């Protein structure tokens, strides 16, 4: 969903720090540089049609109008499935940083706490069931985990850096099964209904880069890549746009799709 026009631009202020090796430099009263995002090369194309609740676009072909209408209905008909988490207190519903959330085929909720490096599991009613992980470098532990996906077998894939740790359900809870490589580090991941692992990432060496990569679940090799990343001269901005932009594997109008929410850095 987007709105065209300058009012939709997110203003990002980059302030140059004057703190160098613990000492403040004099004469650091320069005005901060202001950059508006999305920049012109990243604006939607002129043929793009905003999704708004109070009008229907004119001049679309029947197929495009059907797709536009389905997209609007998917937003308007959305409903709250879970309410989870508390702001204070103790217990598994207190999260340091919710890095990713996935609903399993049997409607269990898996929440990755990026601060604690723990995956917590809740049943369809929202009651806590189990957890696994914990920060560390052992087989059962996690470090730098930022995304999770679930296979139809029930195995949980935890993406951390350039590897995927696989945890499977046992009588003793979820236990580490194996580690698989992934070709790039960076963004989030999701699993399609046909067991395709999609990883969002960016090649910071290119000004405009491919954003999504289908990865072989077993050997970690890229099968195909698609989608264009954010255009910016800064490799850091391009990397952060990939990392901070969550994706979801969905089923849209009878076709497996990848939904991408792009945030301004």
N, C-alpha and C positions, 0 to 999 in steps of 0.2 A: 504494500500500500504506500502511495506517495502523493504528495501535493506539489504541483509545479509553481514556480515563482520564488522570489527572493525571501518570502516569509517562511519558506520551508527549509532554508539553509541553516545548518547548525554552525554556529560561530565557535571556532576553536582558537583559543588564545595560547600561543606558545611564548612563554616567558623565559628569557635567557637568565640562567642563574649566574650570579656574581660571586659565588662561593667557590674558591679554588684552594685546594689543600688546606682547608680550615681557616683561610684568611679572606676577609672581605676586601675586594678591590674598590678603589675610589673611582668616582666618575661613572658609576653604573646606573644612571638614572634615565637610560634610554627607554622610549616608549616600547611596549611589547609589540611583537609582530602579530598581526591578526590575519588568520586564514579562514576563509569561508568554505565549508564542505556541505554537500558535494561540490567539487570544482567543476568548471564547465565541461571538461572531457568526460565527466562521470554522470552528467545529467541524463535522465531518461530520453530516449529518441523522440523526435517530434511525433511519430506515429503511436507512441504509447498513450493509453487512455487511463486517466485516474479512476480509481475505484471509490466511488462516493455513494452514500445511501439514498440521496434524494434526486437522482437524475439517471437517465439512460442515454448512453452515447448514440449519436446519429451517424450513419454512414458506414457502420461496420458490416462486414459480410456475415451471413447467418452463422457460420462456424465461429468466427471471432466473437460475435455477440453472445453465443451460447457459452463460450469459455469465460467471457467477462461476467455473465450472469451467474455462472456456477461459482466463480471466485468470490463474488459479492455475497452469495448465499452462504458459502463456507465461513465467511467472517460473521455475518449477521446471525447465523444459527449456532455459533459456537457456544458451548456451555461449560461451566466449571465442573471438572471431574474430581479434583482433589483440592482440599485446603490443608496445608501441612506446614508445620514450623511455628516456633514461638520466639519472641524477641529476647526473653530473659528466663532464667531458671536453669534447671539441669535436666539431663536426659537426652535421648536420641533425636528429639525434635528441635534441639538447639544446634544450628549450623553455623560454622565459621564462615564458609563461602560455598554457596551452591554452584558448583562448576558445571554440572550436567544432570539431567533428569530423563529417565527412559521408563516407559510402561511396557512390561513384558506381555507376551501373548495371553497369559492367564491373568492379566490386569493387576499384577503386582508392580509397585512403584520402586524403582531403583534410583537412589539419589547419591551422587558423588559429591562429598564435601572436600573441596580442593584444599582447604586449610588443614584439615585433619588427615587428608589422604585416605579417607575411609568411604566405602560404599555401604549405605544403609538400605535395608529392604523393608518395605511396608506392604501390608496386605490391602485388598481392594477397599476395605473400610477405613484405611489410614492408620491401623495399629502397627507398631513396630514389631518386626519379626526377627531380624538378624542383621549382622554387619560383617564385613571382612576388609582386609587391608591394614592400613596404619603406615605412617611414614617410616621408611627404611629401605635398605637395599637387599633384603632377603627375598626368597622366592614368593613368600606370602605377603610381602610388603609392597608399598607403592612409593614412587618418588616422581614428582612432576606430572602426575596424572591429571588430565584435563577433559576427558571425554569417555563415554561408555556406550556400548551397543550390545544387543542381545541376539543370539542365534536362536533358531527354532528349537534346538536341542535343550535350550535353557542355559547354555554357557554364556557367561558375561565377558565381553571383551573390554578391557580397560586400556585406553590409548595413553601412553606416557612417552614423550620424546619420540624416538624412532623405533619404538617397539610396541607391541600389543601383548599384554598379559591376559591369559585366558584362565578364568575361574569357573569350575563346574560344581553343580549341586551334589552333595553327598549326604550320608546320614549324619555326618559331623558338621554340616553347614557347607558353605562354599569354600573350595580348596583350589589351590593353584594347580593347573594342568600343564601348561606350556607357555613359551614365549615365542611370538612371531614378529619378524621385522616389518617395518613399513618404510616406504621410500622417502618420506618427508616428515618433518616435524612442523607443528603449528596449530592448525585449527581443529574443529570438532569433527566427529564421525557419526555415522548412522548406518543401520542395516536395513536393506529393503526386504520385502516379503520373499523375494527369490534368492535371499542370502547373498546379496551383493553388498560388500563393505565399501561405503563411500567416505572418503577422508577429504576434508577441506584443508588446503594448504597453499603455499605460495612460493614461487621461485624468486627470491629477492634480487636476483641478478638481472631480471628483465623489467622494463618499465611497465609493460602490460603482460600479465602472466595468466596462465591457466589456473583456475581456482579449485576445481573438483577433480578427484582422482578415484577411479574404481580400482580397488586393490584386491589382489587374490588373497582370500582369507587364510590360506595355508602357508604360502611361501612369501607373501608380502610384496610380490612384484606388481607394478601398475599394469592394469589390463587396458584401460583407456582413460583419457583426460578430457574435460570439457568445461565450458564456462570461463568467462574472462574476469580477471581480478581487477582491483581498484587501480586507476591510473594516477601515479604520483612519482615525482622525481626522487622522493625519499624511500629508500629500501625499508626503513623502520615503519613508515606510514603504511606501505603496502603489506608488510608482515602483520602489523597490528590489525589492519582491516580484515585479514584472513582469520586471525586468532579470535578476535572479538565478535565475529559474525557467526551466530549459531546456525546449524542446518538441521533439517529433519527429513527422513525418508517417508514419503506419503504415497497415497494411492489416489490420484486425481483424474476424474473423468475416464476411468478404466485403464489408466496407464500409471506405471511406477514413476514417481516424480521425486525431485529433491527440492525442498523449500528452503530458501536462503533469506535470512534477515540481516541486512547490512546496516551496521552502526557506523556513525561518523567517529573518528578517533578524537 
